[in-house]
Each structure stands twice: as structure tokens, then as C-alpha cells.
Amino acid sequence: MLRIFIKNNLTKCLLIFLYLIFQIINLSPNLSDSIENNLLGKRVNKNARWFGNKSVLPSTPIIIMAGHADSQNIPGAGTRGEAVGLKGLQSMDLTMTDELFWNLKIRDAVVKVGKEHGLDISSYEPGVRSIVDENHPKTNWSAGARYAAQGLYVLEIHFDSYGVDGLGAGLIPPITSNLNNIDESLAQNFGRYPLFFRGGLGAARRQIRILEIGKLEGNLERNLRDIKTRENTIYQIAFLIVESIKKGINNELFLNPLLQEGDIFLRGSYQQTNPEAL
Ligand SMILES: [Zn+2]
């Protein structure tokens, strides 16, 4: 009888122990999720291990685009942001989502600051806010694909969704084996999304880089909306992007030369200094 009692309790203890272990394992991604950046908020926390190791000509022209600039009032218009979506505040501009409103501000600031820092940089403006056919020649995707095919570096600015939907700041790389030093630099400063993120987004398939500045919520959104901090916040974000591009162009990066066990990789996305490992 006593034996059965002890055996039953041991089983219970074992089950409780296993349950606790499971909870700890379950919690651990959330712990690293909490990596915060004062300016941008949470960074993406996905197991992304690519490296942009191809050098870029310092004269490479840069094109900056505003995400969703061609898709207002149709699916894919961008996030409304926490202020509008959850708190019921007024949109920044009734003709567009708050994401596009800020994407445009950041796009123009990056071009301005970039020119001041000597980059060959310009913006692309589709000129029409609602283009239903994604393959229309004026869409960001079509124009971006044309520029990228000519060897220009095409970067599309985005803010990620608020609440449970968004993943955080980071660069979504294009689908290519030629990830370069600008990609690497942006990923180091903002965060790193995996290759083939969501099966390879439309932009990624067209060699357009997507930069998620951060989730449109919390401090980041408050600092953008507050007229006292807006200008400085936009400038700081633009400066960080320009600094990242400059570092990438000038090859001032530290790259991990080793392929780690279990990595999912594109051959060309690793440093070539250790060809044996590939
Ligand atoms: Zn977006």
C-alpha cells in the first residue's frame, strides 16, 4: 500500500517537474524577445544566421522607397499603428494609413541626410496611391525590380504592426546568394529577419530590401506623434539608416567567418575566408 502511495506521488512529482521544465523552455524565447532598443523598440527575434559578405562599390546608387506608397485603400495598405488601431486616436492623415505617413517622412529624411553625407541616394515615388495591379510599371515592386536589376541598392521603408502581430525591427533580406555589406550593416543596427521570411515576400523575390524600422506602437510611435520629439526622432532614424549604409559601403564591418552547425544558409551568404566549412 505504502509502495503504491510513494509510486503514485513520485509520478505526480515527476509530472510537475516536467511541466515546470516545459514552462521554462516555453518562456525562454520571450526572455530574449525583450531585447529593447530605446529608439526603435523590440527587435525581431528569429533564428536568422545569414551574413552579408559581398562588398559594394562606394559609388553604388541607393534608392529609398516608402512601403505601401502604391497600395492605399486596398489590401496591403500598411498598419494603422497602435494609436489609431487600439487607442482610437485620429490618423495622421485621413488619406493614408499611419504607416505610410511615417514611411514617407522617413524616406525623405533618409535621402536628405544621405545626400548631406555624400551618398548617391534618391527616392522613388509611384505618384499614384492606389495601384491594384502589383505588376503595373509604377508600383514600388516593378520600379524596385528594375532598379535592382541595374545594380542599384533598393531599400523599402516599413513600420511593423503593433501588438501581437508585429515581430519588430529588422532587415528582411532579398532572395539572393549575394547578400552584401549594406545588408549586413543594416541587420547589425536594426535586426535580422531570416532568409525566405514568410516563404519569400514579393519584394524579396524582386531583390528589394525591406527595412522594418520597428513596431508602430509604444515609445517609438509616441515619439513620432509628439510634435516636440517628432523631428528629432525622424532624424535619428534617418541618421541610423544612413550610417549603416555608409559603413556597409566602406566595408567597415565585423563579419563572422565561421559557418555554425545547423545553420540554414545560402552558400554565398557566408564569408569566403573558410571555404572548407562550406
Ligand atoms: Zn509595411
py3Dmol code that shows the C-alpha trace and the ligand (Angstrom):
import py3Dmol

protein = """\
ATOM      1  CA  MET A   1       0.000   0.000   0.000  1.00  0.00           C
ATOM      2  CA  LEU A   2       2.749   2.395   1.085  1.00  0.00           C
ATOM      3  CA  ARG A   3       4.725   1.480  -2.006  1.00  0.00           C
ATOM      4  CA  ILE A   4       1.797   2.290  -4.260  1.00  0.00           C
ATOM      5  CA  PHE A   5       1.333   5.591  -2.407  1.00  0.00           C
ATOM      6  CA  ILE A   6       5.013   6.550  -2.891  1.00  0.00           C
ATOM      7  CA  LYS A   7       4.958   5.387  -6.508  1.00  0.00           C
ATOM      8  CA  ASN A   8       1.870   7.499  -7.266  1.00  0.00           C
ATOM      9  CA  ASN A   9       3.364  10.562  -5.635  1.00  0.00           C
ATOM     10  CA  LEU A  10       6.659  10.080  -7.400  1.00  0.00           C
ATOM     11  CA  THR A  11       4.775  10.020 -10.678  1.00  0.00           C
ATOM     12  CA  LYS A  12       2.968  13.225  -9.684  1.00  0.00           C
ATOM     13  CA  CYS A  13       6.255  14.885  -8.709  1.00  0.00           C
ATOM     14  CA  LEU A  14       7.803  13.809 -11.988  1.00  0.00           C
ATOM     15  CA  LEU A  15       4.866  15.222 -13.934  1.00  0.00           C
ATOM     16  CA  ILE A  16       5.042  18.547 -12.042  1.00  0.00           C
ATOM     17  CA  PHE A  17       8.805  18.663 -12.653  1.00  0.00           C
ATOM     18  CA  LEU A  18       8.370  18.007 -16.372  1.00  0.00           C
ATOM     19  CA  TYR A  19       5.615  20.629 -16.519  1.00  0.00           C
ATOM     20  CA  LEU A  20       7.914  23.234 -14.900  1.00  0.00           C
ATOM     21  CA  ILE A  21      10.764  22.388 -17.296  1.00  0.00           C
ATOM     22  CA  PHE A  22       8.348  22.754 -20.210  1.00  0.00           C
ATOM     23  CA  GLN A  23       7.236  26.151 -18.924  1.00  0.00           C
ATOM     24  CA  ILE A  24      10.839  27.362 -18.598  1.00  0.00           C
ATOM     25  CA  ILE A  25      11.648  26.218 -22.142  1.00  0.00           C
ATOM     26  CA  ASN A  26       8.475  27.865 -23.334  1.00  0.00           C
ATOM     27  CA  LEU A  27       9.331  31.131 -21.613  1.00  0.00           C
ATOM     28  CA  SER A  28      12.894  31.408 -22.833  1.00  0.00           C
ATOM     29  CA  PRO A  29      12.088  32.837 -26.296  1.00  0.00           C
ATOM     30  CA  ASN A  30      10.087  35.567 -24.563  1.00  0.00           C
ATOM     31  CA  LEU A  31      13.058  36.451 -22.398  1.00  0.00           C
ATOM     32  CA  SER A  32      15.213  37.110 -25.423  1.00  0.00           C
ATOM     33  CA  ASP A  33      12.203  38.732 -27.077  1.00  0.00           C
ATOM     34  CA  SER A  34      12.538  41.538 -24.613  1.00  0.00           C
ATOM     35  CA  ILE A  35      15.727  42.882 -26.213  1.00  0.00           C
ATOM     36  CA  GLU A  36      14.710  46.504 -26.481  1.00  0.00           C
ATOM     37  CA  ASN A  37      16.172  49.424 -28.224  1.00  0.00           C
ATOM     38  CA  ASN A  38      15.241  52.819 -26.785  1.00  0.00           C
ATOM     39  CA  LEU A  39      14.679  54.387 -30.168  1.00  0.00           C
ATOM     40  CA  LEU A  40      13.122  51.551 -32.153  1.00  0.00           C
ATOM     41  CA  GLY A  41      11.529  49.242 -29.570  1.00  0.00           C
ATOM     42  CA  LYS A  42      11.702  45.480 -29.903  1.00  0.00           C
ATOM     43  CA  ARG A  43      13.968  43.839 -32.460  1.00  0.00           C
ATOM     44  CA  VAL A  44      12.890  40.803 -34.442  1.00  0.00           C
ATOM     45  CA  ASN A  45      13.816  37.601 -32.642  1.00  0.00           C
ATOM     46  CA  LYS A  46      14.005  34.929 -35.296  1.00  0.00           C
ATOM     47  CA  ASN A  47      16.742  32.420 -35.826  1.00  0.00           C
ATOM     48  CA  ALA A  48      18.420  34.230 -38.703  1.00  0.00           C
ATOM     49  CA  ARG A  49      22.052  33.482 -39.359  1.00  0.00           C
ATOM     50  CA  TRP A  50      22.890  34.889 -42.763  1.00  0.00           C
ATOM     51  CA  PHE A  51      25.772  37.294 -43.299  1.00  0.00           C
ATOM     52  CA  GLY A  52      26.029  39.914 -45.989  1.00  0.00           C
ATOM     53  CA  ASN A  53      29.604  39.402 -47.089  1.00  0.00           C
ATOM     54  CA  LYS A  54      29.736  40.790 -50.622  1.00  0.00           C
ATOM     55  CA  SER A  55      31.486  44.120 -50.870  1.00  0.00           C
ATOM     56  CA  VAL A  56      29.702  47.019 -52.545  1.00  0.00           C
ATOM     57  CA  LEU A  57      31.162  49.704 -54.785  1.00  0.00           C
ATOM     58  CA  PRO A  58      31.277  53.015 -52.845  1.00  0.00           C
ATOM     59  CA  SER A  59      29.610  54.640 -55.856  1.00  0.00           C
ATOM     60  CA  THR A  60      26.571  52.322 -55.708  1.00  0.00           C
ATOM     61  CA  PRO A  61      23.400  54.412 -56.138  1.00  0.00           C
ATOM     62  CA  ILE A  62      20.811  53.933 -53.385  1.00  0.00           C
ATOM     63  CA  ILE A  63      17.050  54.098 -53.939  1.00  0.00           C
ATOM     64  CA  ILE A  64      14.747  54.591 -50.953  1.00  0.00           C
ATOM     65  CA  MET A  65      11.063  53.742 -51.233  1.00  0.00           C
ATOM     66  CA  ALA A  66       8.150  54.161 -48.820  1.00  0.00           C
ATOM     67  CA  GLY A  67       6.352  50.877 -48.199  1.00  0.00           C
ATOM     68  CA  HIS A  68       2.645  50.874 -49.215  1.00  0.00           C
ATOM     69  CA  ALA A  69       3.004  54.152 -51.164  1.00  0.00           C
ATOM     70  CA  ASP A  70       1.068  52.494 -54.013  1.00  0.00           C
ATOM     71  CA  SER A  71      -1.493  50.409 -52.106  1.00  0.00           C
ATOM     72  CA  GLN A  72      -3.795  52.707 -50.121  1.00  0.00           C
ATOM     73  CA  ASN A  73      -7.451  51.707 -49.648  1.00  0.00           C
ATOM     74  CA  ILE A  74      -6.707  48.234 -50.994  1.00  0.00           C
ATOM     75  CA  PRO A  75      -5.328  45.157 -49.212  1.00  0.00           C
ATOM     76  CA  GLY A  76      -1.718  45.728 -48.184  1.00  0.00           C
ATOM     77  CA  ALA A  77      -2.167  49.383 -47.188  1.00  0.00           C
ATOM     78  CA  GLY A  78       0.109  49.012 -44.145  1.00  0.00           C
ATOM     79  CA  THR A  79      -0.523  49.103 -40.413  1.00  0.00           C
ATOM     80  CA  ARG A  80      -2.722  51.755 -38.797  1.00  0.00           C
ATOM     81  CA  GLY A  81      -0.459  51.699 -35.749  1.00  0.00           C
ATOM     82  CA  GLU A  82      -1.350  51.266 -32.107  1.00  0.00           C
ATOM     83  CA  ALA A  83      -2.570  54.845 -31.634  1.00  0.00           C
ATOM     84  CA  VAL A  84      -5.311  54.516 -34.257  1.00  0.00           C
ATOM     85  CA  GLY A  85      -5.878  50.750 -34.115  1.00  0.00           C
ATOM     86  CA  LEU A  86      -6.065  50.326 -30.345  1.00  0.00           C
ATOM     87  CA  LYS A  87      -6.356  53.745 -28.744  1.00  0.00           C
ATOM     88  CA  GLY A  88      -8.838  55.261 -31.176  1.00  0.00           C
ATOM     89  CA  LEU A  89      -6.735  58.366 -31.917  1.00  0.00           C
ATOM     90  CA  GLN A  90      -7.048  60.284 -35.204  1.00  0.00           C
ATOM     91  CA  SER A  91      -4.995  59.127 -38.181  1.00  0.00           C
ATOM     92  CA  MET A  92      -2.075  61.397 -39.005  1.00  0.00           C
ATOM     93  CA  ASP A  93      -3.586  61.854 -42.495  1.00  0.00           C
ATOM     94  CA  LEU A  94      -7.054  60.606 -43.416  1.00  0.00           C
ATOM     95  CA  THR A  95      -5.989  59.672 -46.954  1.00  0.00           C
ATOM     96  CA  MET A  96      -3.458  57.053 -45.847  1.00  0.00           C
ATOM     97  CA  THR A  97      -2.514  54.608 -43.089  1.00  0.00           C
ATOM     98  CA  ASP A  98      -0.255  55.945 -40.361  1.00  0.00           C
ATOM     99  CA  GLU A  99       2.420  53.519 -41.529  1.00  0.00           C
ATOM    100  CA  LEU A 100       2.578  55.151 -44.954  1.00  0.00           C
ATOM    101  CA  PHE A 101       2.528  58.600 -43.355  1.00  0.00           C
ATOM    102  CA  TRP A 102       5.695  57.748 -41.388  1.00  0.00           C
ATOM    103  CA  ASN A 103       7.263  55.685 -44.202  1.00  0.00           C
ATOM    104  CA  LEU A 104       7.130  58.798 -46.417  1.00  0.00           C
ATOM    105  CA  LYS A 105       8.642  61.015 -43.692  1.00  0.00           C
ATOM    106  CA  ILE A 106      11.490  58.553 -43.087  1.00  0.00           C
ATOM    107  CA  ARG A 107      12.084  58.014 -46.833  1.00  0.00           C
ATOM    108  CA  ASP A 108      12.506  61.735 -47.452  1.00  0.00           C
ATOM    109  CA  ALA A 109      14.654  62.244 -44.339  1.00  0.00           C
ATOM    110  CA  VAL A 110      16.977  59.373 -45.315  1.00  0.00           C
ATOM    111  CA  VAL A 111      17.502  60.896 -48.768  1.00  0.00           C
ATOM    112  CA  LYS A 112      18.182  64.349 -47.278  1.00  0.00           C
ATOM    113  CA  VAL A 113      20.621  63.096 -44.614  1.00  0.00           C
ATOM    114  CA  GLY A 114      22.200  60.668 -47.086  1.00  0.00           C
ATOM    115  CA  LYS A 115      22.934  63.457 -49.566  1.00  0.00           C
ATOM    116  CA  GLU A 116      24.462  65.543 -46.756  1.00  0.00           C
ATOM    117  CA  HIS A 117      26.759  62.574 -46.075  1.00  0.00           C
ATOM    118  CA  GLY A 118      27.837  62.248 -49.687  1.00  0.00           C
ATOM    119  CA  LEU A 119      25.774  59.234 -50.739  1.00  0.00           C
ATOM    120  CA  ASP A 120      24.396  58.863 -54.247  1.00  0.00           C
ATOM    121  CA  ILE A 121      20.860  58.488 -52.928  1.00  0.00           C
ATOM    122  CA  SER A 122      17.369  59.290 -54.177  1.00  0.00           C
ATOM    123  CA  SER A 123      13.783  58.291 -53.539  1.00  0.00           C
ATOM    124  CA  TYR A 124      11.211  56.583 -55.707  1.00  0.00           C
ATOM    125  CA  GLU A 125       7.675  57.992 -55.671  1.00  0.00           C
ATOM    126  CA  PRO A 126       4.994  55.990 -57.557  1.00  0.00           C
ATOM    127  CA  GLY A 127       2.854  59.139 -57.841  1.00  0.00           C
ATOM    128  CA  VAL A 128      -0.385  57.167 -57.538  1.00  0.00           C
ATOM    129  CA  ARG A 129      -1.516  55.998 -54.111  1.00  0.00           C
ATOM    130  CA  SER A 130      -3.719  53.051 -55.196  1.00  0.00           C
ATOM    131  CA  ILE A 131      -2.463  50.725 -57.908  1.00  0.00           C
ATOM    132  CA  VAL A 132      -4.423  47.481 -57.910  1.00  0.00           C
ATOM    133  CA  ASP A 133      -2.183  45.606 -60.370  1.00  0.00           C
ATOM    134  CA  GLU A 134       1.029  44.856 -58.467  1.00  0.00           C
ATOM    135  CA  ASN A 135       2.867  44.410 -61.766  1.00  0.00           C
ATOM    136  CA  HIS A 136       1.896  47.860 -63.048  1.00  0.00           C
ATOM    137  CA  PRO A 137       5.174  49.583 -64.082  1.00  0.00           C
ATOM    138  CA  LYS A 138       4.722  52.357 -61.491  1.00  0.00           C
ATOM    139  CA  THR A 139       4.428  50.163 -58.366  1.00  0.00           C
ATOM    140  CA  ASN A 140       7.275  50.039 -55.875  1.00  0.00           C
ATOM    141  CA  TRP A 141       7.752  46.386 -56.753  1.00  0.00           C
ATOM    142  CA  SER A 142       8.065  46.969 -60.512  1.00  0.00           C
ATOM    143  CA  ALA A 143      10.260  50.060 -60.247  1.00  0.00           C
ATOM    144  CA  GLY A 144      12.344  48.491 -57.460  1.00  0.00           C
ATOM    145  CA  ALA A 145      12.920  45.349 -59.505  1.00  0.00           C
ATOM    146  CA  ARG A 146      14.057  47.447 -62.492  1.00  0.00           C
ATOM    147  CA  TYR A 147      16.496  49.476 -60.355  1.00  0.00           C
ATOM    148  CA  ALA A 148      17.845  46.370 -58.610  1.00  0.00           C
ATOM    149  CA  ALA A 149      18.436  44.652 -61.965  1.00  0.00           C
ATOM    150  CA  GLN A 150      20.590  47.659 -62.940  1.00  0.00           C
ATOM    151  CA  GLY A 151      22.757  47.157 -59.841  1.00  0.00           C
ATOM    152  CA  LEU A 152      21.227  49.845 -57.627  1.00  0.00           C
ATOM    153  CA  TYR A 153      20.614  49.139 -53.938  1.00  0.00           C
ATOM    154  CA  VAL A 154      16.857  49.353 -53.330  1.00  0.00           C
ATOM    155  CA  LEU A 155      15.560  49.736 -49.781  1.00  0.00           C
ATOM    156  CA  GLU A 156      11.877  49.971 -48.886  1.00  0.00           C
ATOM    157  CA  ILE A 157      10.982  51.575 -45.539  1.00  0.00           C
ATOM    158  CA  HIS A 158       8.306  49.968 -43.346  1.00  0.00           C
ATOM    159  CA  PHE A 159       6.982  50.006 -39.808  1.00  0.00           C
ATOM    160  CA  ASP A 160       5.835  46.692 -38.404  1.00  0.00           C
ATOM    161  CA  SER A 161       2.373  46.008 -36.944  1.00  0.00           C
ATOM    162  CA  TYR A 162       1.545  46.742 -33.318  1.00  0.00           C
ATOM    163  CA  GLY A 163       0.562  44.236 -30.615  1.00  0.00           C
ATOM    164  CA  VAL A 164       0.775  40.509 -31.208  1.00  0.00           C
ATOM    165  CA  ASP A 165       1.023  40.825 -34.996  1.00  0.00           C
ATOM    166  CA  GLY A 166       4.368  42.571 -35.432  1.00  0.00           C
ATOM    167  CA  LEU A 167       7.777  40.950 -34.930  1.00  0.00           C
ATOM    168  CA  GLY A 168       9.920  44.060 -34.547  1.00  0.00           C
ATOM    169  CA  ALA A 169      12.763  45.963 -36.144  1.00  0.00           C
ATOM    170  CA  GLY A 170      14.997  44.303 -38.697  1.00  0.00           C
ATOM    171  CA  LEU A 171      16.096  43.896 -42.290  1.00  0.00           C
ATOM    172  CA  ILE A 172      14.192  41.406 -44.445  1.00  0.00           C
ATOM    173  CA  PRO A 173      16.828  40.238 -46.914  1.00  0.00           C
ATOM    174  CA  PRO A 174      16.159  39.665 -50.597  1.00  0.00           C
ATOM    175  CA  ILE A 175      16.312  36.165 -52.028  1.00  0.00           C
ATOM    176  CA  THR A 176      19.803  36.051 -53.434  1.00  0.00           C
ATOM    177  CA  SER A 177      23.148  34.453 -52.748  1.00  0.00           C
ATOM    178  CA  ASN A 178      24.708  37.917 -52.984  1.00  0.00           C
ATOM    179  CA  LEU A 179      23.797  39.494 -49.667  1.00  0.00           C
ATOM    180  CA  ASN A 180      26.159  42.402 -49.286  1.00  0.00           C
ATOM    181  CA  ASN A 181      27.843  44.595 -46.701  1.00  0.00           C
ATOM    182  CA  ILE A 182      24.992  47.131 -46.665  1.00  0.00           C
ATOM    183  CA  ASP A 183      22.566  44.317 -45.836  1.00  0.00           C
ATOM    184  CA  GLU A 184      24.899  43.185 -43.080  1.00  0.00           C
ATOM    185  CA  SER A 185      25.312  46.665 -41.652  1.00  0.00           C
ATOM    186  CA  LEU A 186      21.557  47.341 -41.584  1.00  0.00           C
ATOM    187  CA  ALA A 187      20.956  43.940 -39.977  1.00  0.00           C
ATOM    188  CA  GLN A 188      23.551  44.656 -37.290  1.00  0.00           C
ATOM    189  CA  ASN A 189      21.976  48.016 -36.444  1.00  0.00           C
ATOM    190  CA  PHE A 190      18.283  47.158 -36.776  1.00  0.00           C
ATOM    191  CA  GLY A 191      17.863  43.390 -36.540  1.00  0.00           C
ATOM    192  CA  ARG A 192      17.910  40.405 -38.834  1.00  0.00           C
ATOM    193  CA  TYR A 193      14.977  38.605 -40.399  1.00  0.00           C
ATOM    194  CA  PRO A 194      15.602  35.126 -41.800  1.00  0.00           C
ATOM    195  CA  LEU A 195      16.158  34.337 -45.448  1.00  0.00           C
ATOM    196  CA  PHE A 196      12.939  33.243 -47.136  1.00  0.00           C
ATOM    197  CA  PHE A 197      10.928  35.061 -44.463  1.00  0.00           C
ATOM    198  CA  ARG A 198       7.249  34.143 -44.983  1.00  0.00           C
ATOM    199  CA  GLY A 199       8.225  31.989 -47.908  1.00  0.00           C
ATOM    200  CA  GLY A 200       9.900  34.868 -49.738  1.00  0.00           C
ATOM    201  CA  LEU A 201       7.868  38.075 -49.843  1.00  0.00           C
ATOM    202  CA  GLY A 202       7.048  39.812 -53.135  1.00  0.00           C
ATOM    203  CA  ALA A 203       9.692  42.469 -52.530  1.00  0.00           C
ATOM    204  CA  ALA A 204      12.355  39.926 -51.541  1.00  0.00           C
ATOM    205  CA  ARG A 205      11.780  37.994 -54.764  1.00  0.00           C
ATOM    206  CA  ARG A 206      12.347  41.253 -56.678  1.00  0.00           C
ATOM    207  CA  GLN A 207      15.668  41.961 -54.918  1.00  0.00           C
ATOM    208  CA  ILE A 208      14.143  44.804 -52.880  1.00  0.00           C
ATOM    209  CA  ARG A 209      15.360  45.035 -49.298  1.00  0.00           C
ATOM    210  CA  ILE A 210      12.684  45.717 -46.672  1.00  0.00           C
ATOM    211  CA  LEU A 211      13.646  47.589 -43.531  1.00  0.00           C
ATOM    212  CA  GLU A 212      11.205  47.265 -40.658  1.00  0.00           C
ATOM    213  CA  ILE A 213      12.070  50.331 -38.568  1.00  0.00           C
ATOM    214  CA  GLY A 214      10.154  48.954 -35.584  1.00  0.00           C
ATOM    215  CA  LYS A 215       6.640  48.160 -34.442  1.00  0.00           C
ATOM    216  CA  LEU A 216       4.343  51.165 -34.805  1.00  0.00           C
ATOM    217  CA  GLU A 217       3.478  51.304 -31.121  1.00  0.00           C
ATOM    218  CA  GLY A 218       4.741  52.353 -27.700  1.00  0.00           C
ATOM    219  CA  ASN A 219       7.572  54.843 -27.326  1.00  0.00           C
ATOM    220  CA  LEU A 220       8.513  54.820 -30.986  1.00  0.00           C
ATOM    221  CA  GLU A 221       5.020  55.817 -32.126  1.00  0.00           C
ATOM    222  CA  ARG A 222       4.566  58.271 -29.242  1.00  0.00           C
ATOM    223  CA  ASN A 223       7.859  59.997 -30.076  1.00  0.00           C
ATOM    224  CA  LEU A 224       6.855  60.256 -33.726  1.00  0.00           C
ATOM    225  CA  ARG A 225       3.392  61.634 -32.927  1.00  0.00           C
ATOM    226  CA  ASP A 226       4.527  64.102 -30.254  1.00  0.00           C
ATOM    227  CA  ILE A 227       5.267  67.343 -32.080  1.00  0.00           C
ATOM    228  CA  LYS A 228       8.046  68.132 -29.567  1.00  0.00           C
ATOM    229  CA  THR A 229      10.018  64.943 -30.318  1.00  0.00           C
ATOM    230  CA  ARG A 230       8.909  64.200 -33.904  1.00  0.00           C
ATOM    231  CA  GLU A 231      11.612  65.966 -35.857  1.00  0.00           C
ATOM    232  CA  ASN A 232      14.410  64.583 -33.720  1.00  0.00           C
ATOM    233  CA  THR A 233      13.031  61.032 -33.829  1.00  0.00           C
ATOM    234  CA  ILE A 234      12.752  61.089 -37.625  1.00  0.00           C
ATOM    235  CA  TYR A 235      16.277  62.489 -37.849  1.00  0.00           C
ATOM    236  CA  GLN A 236      17.719  59.838 -35.505  1.00  0.00           C
ATOM    237  CA  ILE A 237      16.147  57.007 -37.513  1.00  0.00           C
ATOM    238  CA  ALA A 238      17.296  58.526 -40.813  1.00  0.00           C
ATOM    239  CA  PHE A 239      20.800  59.033 -39.430  1.00  0.00           C
ATOM    240  CA  LEU A 240      20.998  55.396 -38.267  1.00  0.00           C
ATOM    241  CA  ILE A 241      19.983  54.176 -41.733  1.00  0.00           C
ATOM    242  CA  VAL A 242      22.495  56.459 -43.470  1.00  0.00           C
ATOM    243  CA  GLU A 243      25.260  55.451 -41.043  1.00  0.00           C
ATOM    244  CA  SER A 244      24.504  51.787 -41.705  1.00  0.00           C
ATOM    245  CA  ILE A 245      24.635  52.292 -45.479  1.00  0.00           C
ATOM    246  CA  LYS A 246      27.899  54.226 -45.222  1.00  0.00           C
ATOM    247  CA  LYS A 247      29.514  51.564 -43.039  1.00  0.00           C
ATOM    248  CA  GLY A 248      28.422  48.871 -45.478  1.00  0.00           C
ATOM    249  CA  ILE A 249      29.674  50.760 -48.500  1.00  0.00           C
ATOM    250  CA  ASN A 250      33.019  51.439 -46.851  1.00  0.00           C
ATOM    251  CA  ASN A 251      33.404  47.821 -45.691  1.00  0.00           C
ATOM    252  CA  GLU A 252      33.768  48.783 -42.034  1.00  0.00           C
ATOM    253  CA  LEU A 253      32.103  45.657 -40.704  1.00  0.00           C
ATOM    254  CA  PHE A 254      32.951  42.781 -38.486  1.00  0.00           C
ATOM    255  CA  LEU A 255      31.781  39.536 -40.078  1.00  0.00           C
ATOM    256  CA  ASN A 256      31.566  36.115 -38.511  1.00  0.00           C
ATOM    257  CA  PRO A 257      33.760  33.929 -40.734  1.00  0.00           C
ATOM    258  CA  LEU A 258      32.533  30.593 -39.408  1.00  0.00           C
ATOM    259  CA  LEU A 259      29.603  28.556 -40.525  1.00  0.00           C
ATOM    260  CA  GLN A 260      27.837  27.278 -37.440  1.00  0.00           C
ATOM    261  CA  GLU A 261      26.448  23.791 -37.104  1.00  0.00           C
ATOM    262  CA  GLY A 262      22.786  23.571 -38.027  1.00  0.00           C
ATOM    263  CA  ASP A 263      22.775  26.817 -39.982  1.00  0.00           C
ATOM    264  CA  ILE A 264      20.426  27.139 -42.876  1.00  0.00           C
ATOM    265  CA  PHE A 265      22.319  29.168 -45.413  1.00  0.00           C
ATOM    266  CA  LEU A 266      22.902  30.199 -48.923  1.00  0.00           C
ATOM    267  CA  ARG A 267      26.448  29.328 -49.859  1.00  0.00           C
ATOM    268  CA  GLY A 268      27.343  32.833 -50.970  1.00  0.00           C
ATOM    269  CA  SER A 269      25.918  34.433 -47.842  1.00  0.00           C
ATOM    270  CA  TYR A 270      28.871  33.394 -45.716  1.00  0.00           C
ATOM    271  CA  GLN A 271      32.348  34.750 -45.517  1.00  0.00           C
ATOM    272  CA  GLN A 272      34.579  33.047 -48.030  1.00  0.00           C
ATOM    273  CA  THR A 273      37.634  33.043 -45.736  1.00  0.00           C
ATOM    274  CA  ASN A 274      36.924  29.491 -44.632  1.00  0.00           C
ATOM    275  CA  PRO A 275      35.885  27.662 -47.814  1.00  0.00           C
ATOM    276  CA  GLU A 276      36.440  24.274 -46.114  1.00  0.00           C
ATOM    277  CA  ALA A 277      33.435  24.925 -43.908  1.00  0.00           C
ATOM    278  CA  LEU A 278      31.137  25.391 -46.874  1.00  0.00           C
TER     279      LEU A 278
END
"""
ligand_1 = """\
1
ZN
Zn 4.661 47.773 -44.042
"""
view = py3Dmol.view(width=600, height=400)
view.addModel(protein, "pdb")
view.setStyle({"model": 0}, {"cartoon": {"style": "trace"}})
view.addModel(ligand_1, "xyz")
view.setStyle({"model": 1}, {"stick": {}})
view.zoomTo()
view.show()
